[in-house]
Amino acid sequence: LASVRESTHTTHTQMAAAELAAAFSAFDVNGDGVISLEEFVAILTRSGEAGNARPMRRNEAEALFRSFDCDGNGVLSTEEFIRPWAVHLARNSLLSALDAVDAANGRENLMWKAQARVAVQAEAFAKALVDAPGDLPAPGTYASADVLYAALRPLASDCPPPVRLLRSSWIKKRARQLRAAASPEERQALAMPRRQDLERTDPDAFMDEEELRARSAPDRTGSFITKKLALGALSYCWLTAEHPDPRGEQLVSLAAAIEAAEAGDQAFPGEAAFFIDFASLPQKGPGGRRTPAEAAAFGAALGNMQIWYSHPLVTAFLARSLPSGHEKVPRYEERGWTTCEASWAALAKPMSHYCWAPIIDVPQQGAVQEYRRPAPTTPAALARLVAGKRFTSKKSDLPMVIELNTRTILSLMRDTEKLEFAQCGWGDGEMEQLHEVLPLCRNLRKLWLFENHIGDDGVAALAKAALGGALSTLEDLKLKGNRIGDDGVQVLAAAMCGDGGEAGSLPSLKLLNLSSNRVGDFGAKALANAMASGAMPSLGLLYLGSNRIGDASLCALASASASASGLEQLYLEHNQIGCTGVTALADAATKLGAFERLEHLALDHNNIGDNGVRALGTAACEGALPACRVISLNGNPLLSEEAQEKLRGRGVRT
């Protein structure tokens, strides 16, 4: 692969500015500094000019010109031409690489190199698209359901809606009929009909926009508001070219997964809508064609396929295993479309203890299995991955999929304010992958990574992203319950300090949770130094409970808090803190004015005795810790009730 990378022709990322400028000059025939439509068309309809391997038809060249002409003034400036032209060249290079695979015709000595070239050019095409993605979905597209509802409306009075959604009750009813079928022929007759046939024979099988809106209204009966839609999307394998599920086996498995999800603690809705491509999109008729109206609807749906799997409000059902008897069919992970669908589903769907799972596995046995969520990928990494997968027509599908992938990842990450990847079983490898994606997040406020297997190297990857400016808007970072030690925290603290500027690389951080890790005094001191330097001016909540922190750490934190005066809550329970550390805290509060905004200090289950608590009481009596209302001291075996009375007398609960 490395040798292919070296021998690959220059693409958008490697092309020197001078070469792109030369390409512009080749089109700007009259030298007036802009490219007219006629100049553009004249070059592209002649072969061998300006990197054009084959002549285009005039209508193709005109369409390409219009896609470049962002301001619509009829000419192309340098800015309008350069990046879109790089995308055009990268696409052509990818198509050329795919042609080379066809030309290899199975010859092993040529095939491996041709396939490696496809992977390289697919990655280059994705990188070119990142630089010039064209029109991305409007900001906020993935924050509301409007884009989903719009797909359920007809394009015109004489055109069907791009998408219809099946009722889950219909799926479960049909599954019961399939289970009761006495013969293979009967099962085949009960297989899911294509959309047009179902519209004609059983129109009540579909849920319309009005009902979906009503069923997805927020549930305000409890303490928490459910925000997800009563909507699922099935990602599965087509078992034959003519019908995706000719004996209804996958439909039966889906119904079982739905019923299991409905029975969970946070139950999936009893009636929901489902996107299943065969029944949701207009399919070809017996003659292998769609009507013009059906083709228009299908094209509109295909251009937005990603929304049904990637949208945070939609639950993804992934049928990743094949029914028995289909061992020769390409598996889920071998296919391009299903690889993309699973990747889209994993991007940014929120997890909640108060709602059903965002991604549900559909095993053939019927019982819902826990799904291990992968880390999100960059457009280039996903392009490289799908380049090696199977498509019905790779030459037509692969470029389209790469464009869909790139625009989906860019727009979704651009808009997301919260990424929650808790309890995913992630380690350092996933964090390395995540750090590549974080620079695409422009509005990230919350990053929750608690209860994984992240170690020091994983935190180092996060620190690398912070140093690059990717976390400048981050307010809430939860790393509780991982395997992070002093080395990782020291690297993170150094990244927080950034290049030595006043605010550091996490200027907006308000909450940092490192509880239940392996942080000792060296790591805690590094955090204290970062706070003292002003690197975290907004930090209000710091969780360091259940670590290996001793007196030296508390001394350093107390000294640092004189500079980082915004700290409101500090949690140090279940550590190794004794009277020395608590006395240092009391001295810093009295002499330096430290912790002036501190409201809650958790010191439960340490080694604190009476002398340390008396020092706190004395400090409080002298006006220190003016905002503090709670100092929790439960589980300190050397502590007496009498020593706590002075604190309680100052209105501090212990």
C-alpha positions in Angstrom: 0.0 0.0 0.0 2.9 2.4 0.8 4.4 1.8 -2.6 1.1 2.5 -4.3 0.7 5.7 -2.3 4.1 6.9 -3.5 3.4 6.1 -7.1 -0.2 7.5 -7.1 -0.6 10.5 -9.3 -0.8 13.9 -7.6 -4.2 14.6 -6.0 -5.8 17.5 -4.2 -3.8 17.3 -1.0 -0.5 16.9 -2.8 -1.0 19.2 -5.7 1.1 22.3 -5.3 -0.6 25.7 -5.4 1.4 26.5 -8.5 -0.1 23.5 -10.3 -3.6 24.5 -9.4 -2.9 28.0 -10.5 -1.6 26.6 -13.8 -4.9 24.7 -14.2 -6.8 27.9 -13.7 -4.7 29.7 -16.3 -5.3 26.9 -18.8 -9.0 27.6 -18.5 -8.7 31.4 -18.4 -7.9 31.6 -22.1 -8.3 35.4 -22.5 -6.4 36.1 -19.2 -9.0 38.3 -17.7 -8.7 36.7 -14.3 -12.0 34.7 -14.4 -13.2 31.7 -16.3 -16.3 32.2 -18.4 -18.8 29.4 -19.2 -17.6 29.2 -22.8 -13.9 29.0 -21.8 -14.8 26.2 -19.3 -16.9 24.3 -21.8 -14.4 24.6 -24.6 -11.6 23.0 -22.6 -13.7 20.2 -21.2 -15.3 19.2 -24.5 -11.8 18.6 -25.9 -9.8 15.7 -24.6 -6.3 15.8 -23.1 -6.5 19.4 -21.9 -6.3 20.7 -18.3 -6.2 17.2 -16.9 -9.3 16.2 -18.8 -8.8 12.5 -19.9 -11.9 12.3 -22.0 -14.0 14.9 -23.6 -17.3 15.8 -21.8 -20.6 16.4 -23.4 -21.6 20.0 -23.4 -24.5 19.5 -21.0 -22.1 17.7 -18.6 -19.6 20.6 -18.7 -22.3 23.2 -18.2 -23.6 21.3 -15.2 -20.1 21.1 -13.7 -19.6 24.9 -14.3 -22.9 25.7 -12.5 -21.8 23.5 -9.5 -18.6 25.6 -9.3 -20.3 29.0 -9.7 -21.2 29.6 -6.1 -22.4 33.2 -6.4 -24.2 32.5 -9.7 -22.6 35.5 -11.6 -21.7 33.4 -14.7 -17.9 33.4 -14.2 -15.5 31.5 -11.9 -13.0 33.3 -9.7 -9.9 31.6 -8.5 -11.5 30.7 -5.2 -14.5 29.2 -6.9 -12.4 27.1 -9.2 -9.5 25.7 -7.2 -11.1 23.5 -4.6 -14.0 22.1 -6.7 -11.5 21.4 -9.5 -9.4 19.4 -7.0 -12.6 17.4 -6.1 -13.3 16.8 -9.8 -9.7 15.5 -10.4 -9.9 13.3 -7.3 -13.2 11.8 -8.5 -11.7 11.1 -12.0 -8.7 9.5 -10.4 -11.0 7.2 -8.3 -13.0 6.3 -11.4 -9.7 5.5 -13.2 -8.6 3.3 -10.4 -11.9 1.4 -10.5 -11.4 1.0 -14.3 -8.0 -0.5 -13.5 -9.6 -3.1 -11.2 -11.9 -4.1 -14.1 -9.0 -4.3 -16.5 -7.1 -6.6 -14.1 -9.8 -9.1 -14.7 -9.0 -11.2 -11.7 -5.3 -11.5 -12.5 -3.8 -11.7 -9.0 -0.5 -10.0 -9.8 -2.4 -6.9 -11.0 -5.5 -7.1 -8.8 -3.9 -6.4 -5.5 -2.2 -3.2 -6.8 -5.3 -2.0 -8.5 -7.4 -2.5 -5.4 -4.8 -0.8 -3.2 -4.9 2.2 -5.7 -8.7 2.3 -5.3 -8.3 2.6 -1.5 -5.7 5.4 -1.9 -7.9 7.3 -4.4 -11.0 6.9 -2.3 -9.2 8.4 0.6 -8.0 11.3 -1.6 -11.5 11.9 -2.9 -12.9 12.1 0.6 -10.1 14.6 1.6 -10.9 16.7 -1.4 -14.5 16.8 -0.4 -13.7 17.8 3.1 -11.9 20.9 1.6 -14.8 21.6 -0.8 -17.9 19.8 0.4 -20.4 21.9 -1.6 -23.8 22.6 -0.1 -24.0 20.9 3.3 -27.4 20.4 5.0 -28.4 23.6 6.8 -27.2 24.0 10.4 -29.6 22.4 12.8 -30.7 19.7 10.3 -29.8 16.9 12.7 -31.2 18.8 15.7 -34.9 18.5 14.7 -37.1 16.0 12.9 -38.0 18.4 10.0 -35.8 16.7 7.5 -37.4 13.4 8.3 -40.9 14.7 8.0 -40.1 16.4 4.7 -39.1 13.1 3.1 -42.6 11.8 3.8 -44.3 14.5 1.6 -44.8 14.2 -2.2 -42.3 16.0 -4.3 -45.2 17.3 -6.5 -48.8 16.7 -7.1 -48.1 13.9 -9.6 -45.1 12.4 -7.7 -45.2 10.0 -4.8 -43.3 10.8 -1.5 -39.7 9.7 -1.5 -40.2 7.6 1.6 -43.1 5.7 3.3 -42.7 4.3 6.8 -44.1 0.9 7.9 -46.0 0.4 11.1 -44.3 -1.8 13.7 -47.7 -3.4 14.3 -47.8 -4.5 10.7 -44.2 -6.0 11.0 -45.2 -7.9 14.1 -48.4 -9.2 12.6 -46.7 -10.3 9.4 -44.0 -12.1 11.5 -46.7 -14.0 13.4 -48.1 -15.2 10.0 -44.7 -16.2 8.8 -44.0 -18.2 12.0 -47.3 -20.0 11.5 -46.7 -20.8 7.8 -46.7 -24.5 7.0 -44.5 -24.6 3.9 -41.7 -22.7 2.2 -44.2 -21.7 -0.5 -46.5 -20.1 2.1 -43.6 -18.3 3.6 -42.5 -17.0 0.3 -46.1 -15.7 -0.4 -45.9 -13.8 3.0 -42.6 -12.2 2.3 -42.6 -8.4 2.5 -44.1 -6.8 -0.6 -42.4 -4.0 -2.4 -43.7 -0.6 -1.5 -45.9 0.0 -4.6 -47.7 -3.4 -4.1 -48.2 -2.8 -0.4 -49.6 0.7 -1.1 -52.2 -0.9 -3.3 -53.1 -4.0 -1.2 -52.7 -2.7 2.4 -52.3 1.1 2.6 -52.9 1.0 6.4 -49.5 -0.7 6.7 -47.9 2.7 6.5 -47.8 5.5 9.1 -48.2 9.1 7.8 -46.4 12.2 9.0 -49.3 13.4 11.1 -49.5 10.2 13.2 -45.7 10.0 13.5 -45.7 13.6 14.9 -48.4 12.7 17.4 -46.7 9.5 18.5 -43.4 11.2 18.9 -44.6 14.1 21.0 -42.4 14.5 24.1 -43.5 12.5 27.1 -43.8 15.0 30.0 -45.4 12.6 32.5 -42.2 11.8 34.3 -39.2 13.8 35.5 -37.4 13.5 32.2 -38.6 14.4 28.7 -38.2 11.7 26.1 -36.9 13.3 22.9 -36.5 10.4 20.5 -39.0 9.7 17.8 -41.1 6.6 17.7 -39.1 5.7 14.6 -36.7 3.0 13.7 -34.5 2.3 10.6 -33.4 -1.2 9.7 -30.0 -1.9 8.2 -29.8 -5.4 6.7 -28.5 -7.4 3.8 -30.4 -8.2 0.7 -30.3 -11.9 0.3 -31.1 -12.0 -3.4 -31.0 -9.3 -6.2 -34.8 -9.7 -6.7 -35.9 -9.7 -3.1 -34.0 -8.8 0.1 -35.8 -11.4 2.3 -37.6 -14.0 0.1 -38.7 -16.2 3.0 -39.3 -13.5 5.5 -36.6 -14.7 7.9 -35.1 -11.3 8.5 -38.6 -9.8 9.0 -39.3 -12.4 11.7 -36.0 -11.5 13.4 -36.8 -7.8 13.3 -40.2 -8.4 14.9 -38.5 -10.4 17.7 -36.0 -7.6 18.3 -38.8 -5.0 18.4 -40.8 -7.0 20.9 -37.8 -7.5 23.1 -37.1 -3.8 23.0 -40.7 -3.0 23.9 -40.3 -5.2 27.0 -37.2 -3.5 28.3 -36.9 -1.2 31.3 -36.9 1.8 29.0 -39.4 0.4 26.5 -39.4 1.1 22.8 -42.8 2.5 21.8 -45.5 -0.1 21.3 -46.4 1.4 17.9 -43.7 3.0 15.9 -42.8 3.8 12.3 -40.0 1.9 10.5 -37.8 2.7 7.5 -37.0 -0.5 5.6 -35.7 0.2 2.1 -37.7 -2.4 0.2 -41.1 -1.3 1.6 -40.1 2.4 2.1 -38.6 3.3 -1.3 -40.2 3.0 -4.8 -38.8 -0.3 -6.2 -38.5 -1.5 -9.8 -41.5 -3.2 -11.3 -41.6 -6.6 -13.0 -40.0 -5.1 -16.1 -37.0 -3.9 -14.2 -37.9 -0.2 -14.4 -39.5 2.5 -12.3 -42.0 5.1 -13.7 -40.5 8.6 -14.2 -42.4 9.8 -11.0 -41.1 6.8 -9.1 -37.6 7.3 -10.3 -37.7 11.0 -9.2 -38.9 9.9 -5.7 -36.3 7.2 -5.5 -33.5 9.6 -6.5 -34.6 12.1 -3.9 -34.6 9.4 -1.2 -31.2 8.0 -2.3 -29.6 11.4 -2.0 -30.6 11.5 1.7 -30.4 7.9 2.7 -28.0 8.7 5.5 -30.6 10.6 7.5 -32.5 7.5 8.5 -29.5 5.9 10.1 -27.5 8.8 11.3 -30.2 11.1 12.7 -29.9 11.3 16.5 -33.7 11.1 16.9 -34.0 7.7 15.0 -33.3 4.3 16.5 -31.1 2.1 14.3 -31.8 -1.6 14.1 -28.8 -3.5 12.8 -29.4 -7.0 11.4 -25.7 -7.9 11.2 -26.1 -11.7 11.0 -27.5 -13.7 8.1 -30.2 -16.4 8.3 -29.0 -20.0 8.1 -28.8 -21.3 4.6 -27.3 -18.1 3.2 -23.7 -18.8 3.9 -22.6 -17.9 0.3 -24.2 -14.5 0.5 -21.8 -11.6 1.3 -21.9 -10.9 5.0 -23.0 -7.6 6.5 -19.5 -6.4 7.2 -18.4 -7.3 3.7 -20.9 -4.9 2.0 -20.4 -1.2 1.3 -23.9 0.1 2.0 -24.3 -1.8 5.3 -20.8 -0.7 6.4 -21.9 2.9 5.8 -25.2 2.5 7.5 -23.6 1.0 10.7 -21.0 3.8 10.7 -23.7 6.5 10.3 -25.6 5.0 13.2 -22.6 5.2 15.4 -21.7 8.8 14.8 -23.6 10.9 17.3 -26.7 9.1 18.6 -27.2 10.1 22.3 -27.4 7.4 25.0 -29.7 7.9 28.0 -30.7 5.9 31.1 -34.2 7.3 30.7 -34.8 6.1 27.1 -34.4 3.0 25.0 -31.0 2.2 23.4 -30.1 4.3 20.3 -28.8 1.3 18.4 -30.3 -2.2 18.7 -28.8 -5.4 17.4 -31.1 -7.8 15.4 -29.7 -11.3 15.8 -31.3 -14.1 13.9 -32.2 -15.9 17.2 -34.5 -13.0 18.1 -33.2 -12.0 21.5 -31.7 -8.5 21.5 -27.9 -8.5 22.2 -25.9 -5.7 23.6 -24.3 -3.7 20.8 -20.7 -2.5 21.2 -20.5 0.9 19.6 -17.5 1.7 17.5 -15.7 5.1 17.5 -16.8 7.5 14.8 -14.5 7.8 11.8 -13.3 10.6 9.6 -14.5 10.9 6.0 -11.1 9.7 4.7 -10.9 6.7 7.0 -14.5 5.6 6.1 -13.8 6.1 2.4 -10.7 3.9 2.7 -12.8 1.3 4.6 -15.7 1.1 2.1 -13.3 1.1 -0.9 -12.6 -2.6 0.0 -16.3 -3.5 0.4 -18.7 -5.0 -2.1 -21.3 -3.0 -4.1 -23.7 -4.0 -6.8 -22.0 -1.5 -9.0 -18.9 -0.2 -7.4 -18.1 2.4 -10.1 -21.5 4.1 -9.6 -22.0 3.5 -5.9 -18.6 4.1 -4.4 -18.2 7.8 -5.4 -21.8 8.5 -4.4 -21.3 6.7 -1.0 -18.1 8.7 -0.3 -19.9 11.9 -1.0 -22.8 10.9 1.3 -20.3 9.8 4.0 -18.3 13.0 3.9 -21.3 15.4 3.9 -23.0 13.4 6.6 -19.9 13.3 8.9 -19.1 17.0 8.3 -22.7 18.3 8.9 -23.5 16.1 11.8 -20.2 16.8 13.6 -20.5 20.5 12.8 -23.8 20.7 14.6 -23.5 18.3 17.5 -23.1 19.8 21.0 -22.9 16.5 22.8 -21.0 13.3 22.1 -21.8 10.4 24.5 -19.8 7.3 24.3 -20.1 5.9 27.8 -20.0 2.2 28.6 -18.9 1.3 25.1 -15.9 -0.9 26.0 -13.6 1.6 24.4 -9.8 1.5 24.9 -6.9 3.7 23.7 -7.4 2.6 20.0 -10.9 4.1 19.9 -9.6 7.3 21.5 -7.0 7.6 18.8 -9.7 7.3 16.2 -11.9 9.8 18.0 -9.2 12.4 18.2 -9.1 12.4 14.4 -12.9 13.3 14.3 -13.0 15.9 17.1 -11.5 18.7 14.9 -14.7 18.5 12.8 -16.8 19.4 15.9 -17.3 23.2 16.0 -19.9 23.5 18.7 -19.1 20.6 21.1 -20.2 21.3 24.6 -20.2 17.8 26.3 -17.9 14.8 25.8 -18.9 11.9 27.9 -16.5 8.9 27.9 -17.1 7.4 31.3 -16.9 3.7 32.3 -14.7 2.5 29.4 -11.2 1.1 29.4 -9.4 4.2 28.4 -5.8 4.5 29.6 -3.0 7.0 29.5 -2.4 6.7 25.7 -6.1 7.3 25.1 -6.0 10.5 27.2 -2.9 11.5 25.3 -4.9 11.3 22.1 -7.6 13.5 23.6 -4.9 16.0 24.7 -3.5 16.1 21.2 -7.0 17.1 19.9 -7.2 19.8 22.6 -3.8 21.2 21.6 -5.1 21.5 18.1 -8.0 23.6 19.2 -10.6 21.0 18.8 -12.0 21.3 22.3 -12.1 25.1 22.7 -15.9 25.1 23.2 -16.0 22.0 25.5 -17.7 22.6 28.8 -18.3 19.1 30.3 -15.7 16.3 30.1 -16.5 13.1 31.9 -13.8 10.4 32.1 -15.0 8.7 35.2 -14.4 4.9 35.6 -11.5 4.4 33.2 -7.8 3.4 33.7 -6.2 6.8 33.6 -3.1 7.2 35.7 -0.7 10.0 36.5 1.0 10.0 33.1 -2.3 10.5 31.3 -3.4 13.3 33.6 0.0 15.1 33.3 -0.3 15.0 29.5 -3.9 16.3 29.7 -2.9 19.1 32.1 0.0 20.1 29.8 -2.4 20.3 26.9 -4.8 22.4 29.0 -2.0 24.9 29.4 -1.7 25.0 25.6 1.0 27.3 24.3 1.1 29.3 27.5 -1.7 31.6 26.7 -4.0 32.8 29.5 -7.0 30.6 28.8 -5.2 27.4 27.5 -6.8 24.9 25.2 -9.9 24.2 27.2 -11.0 27.8 28.1 -14.7 26.9 28.4 -14.4 23.8 30.6 -16.8 23.9 33.5 -16.8 20.3 34.6 -14.0 17.7 34.7 -14.7 14.3 36.1 -11.8 11.9 36.6 -13.3 9.9 39.4 -12.7 6.2 39.7 -9.4 6.1 37.8 -5.8 5.6 38.9 -4.7 9.2 39.5 -2.1 9.8 42.2 -0.3 12.8 43.6 1.7 13.5 40.4 -1.4 13.7 38.3 -3.4 15.8 40.8 -0.4 18.2 41.2 -0.3 18.6 37.4 -4.0 19.5 37.4 -3.4 22.0 40.2 -0.5 23.6 38.3 -2.8 23.9 35.2 -5.4 25.6 37.4 -2.9 27.9 39.0 -1.7 29.0 35.5 -5.2 30.1 34.6 -5.6 27.3 32.0 -9.1 26.5 33.1 -10.7 29.8 34.0 -14.3 28.5 33.8 -13.8 25.3 35.9 -16.5 25.0 38.5 -16.8 21.3 39.2 -13.9 19.0 39.7 -14.4 15.3 40.5 -11.3 13.3 41.7 -13.0 10.8 43.9 -11.9 7.1 44.2 -8.3 7.7 43.1 -5.0 7.5 44.8 -4.7 11.1 45.9 -3.0 12.0 49.2 -2.1 15.1 51.2 0.4 16.5 48.7 -2.3 16.7 46.1 -4.7 18.6 48.4 -1.9 21.0 49.3 -1.3 21.7 45.7 -5.0 22.1 44.9 -5.5 24.4 47.8 -2.6 26.6 46.7 -3.9 26.6 43.1 -7.4 27.5 44.0 -6.3 30.9 45.1 -5.8 31.6 41.4 -8.6 29.4 40.1 -11.2 31.1 42.3 -14.2 29.8 40.3 -14.3 26.3 41.7 -17.7 25.6 43.3 -17.6 21.8 43.9 -14.6 19.6 44.7 -15.0 15.9 45.1 -12.2 14.0 46.7 -14.0 11.1 48.4 -12.4 7.6 48.7 -8.8 8.8 48.5 -5.8 8.8 50.9 -6.1 12.3 52.4 -5.2 13.0 56.0 -5.0 15.9 58.4 -1.9 17.4 56.7 -3.8 18.0 53.5 -6.9 19.3 55.1 -4.9 21.6 57.3 -3.1 23.0 54.2 -6.5 23.6 52.6 -7.7 25.5 55.7 -4.5 27.6 55.7 -4.8 28.5 52.1 -8.5 29.4 52.6 -7.6 31.7 55.5 -4.3 33.3 54.2 -4.8 33.3 50.4 -8.5 33.5 50.1 -8.6 30.1 48.4 -11.9 28.4 47.6 -13.9 31.6 48.1 -16.7 30.3 45.8 -16.5 26.6 47.0 -20.0 25.4 48.0 -19.4 21.6 48.3 -16.3 19.8 49.4 -16.5 16.0 49.5 -13.9 14.3 51.7 -15.8 11.1 52.6 -13.9 7.9 53.2 -10.3 9.3 53.7 -8.0 9.2 56.7 -9.0 12.6 58.2 -8.8 13.0 61.9 -10.0 15.6 64.4 -7.0 18.0 64.0 -7.8 18.5 60.3 -11.5 19.2 60.8 -10.8 21.6 63.7 -8.5 23.5 61.3 -11.4 23.8 58.8 -13.7 24.9 61.6 -11.3 27.6 62.7 -10.9 28.8 59.1 -14.6 29.0 58.7 -14.9 31.0 61.9 -12.3 33.5 60.6 -14.4 34.1 57.4 -12.7 31.6 55.1 -14.8 29.4 52.8 -17.6 31.9 52.8 -19.8 30.1 50.2 -19.3 26.6 51.6 -22.5 24.9 52.8 -21.4 21.2 52.7 -18.2 19.5 53.7 -19.0 15.8 53.6 -16.8 13.7 56.0 -18.6 10.4 56.2 -16.4 7.3 56.6 -13.4 8.9 58.1 -12.7 6.4 61.0 -10.4 8.8 63.0 -13.0 11.6 63.2 -15.1 12.4 66.2 -18.5 14.2 66.3 -17.1 16.8 68.7 -14.5 18.0 66.0 -17.3 18.6 63.5 -19.4 20.9 65.8 -17.5 24.1 65.0 -18.2 23.6 61.3 -21.8 22.9 61.9 -22.0 26.0 64.1 -21.0 28.0 61.0 -23.9 26.5 59.1 -21.8 23.9 57.2 -23.4 20.4 56.9 -20.9 17.6 57.4 
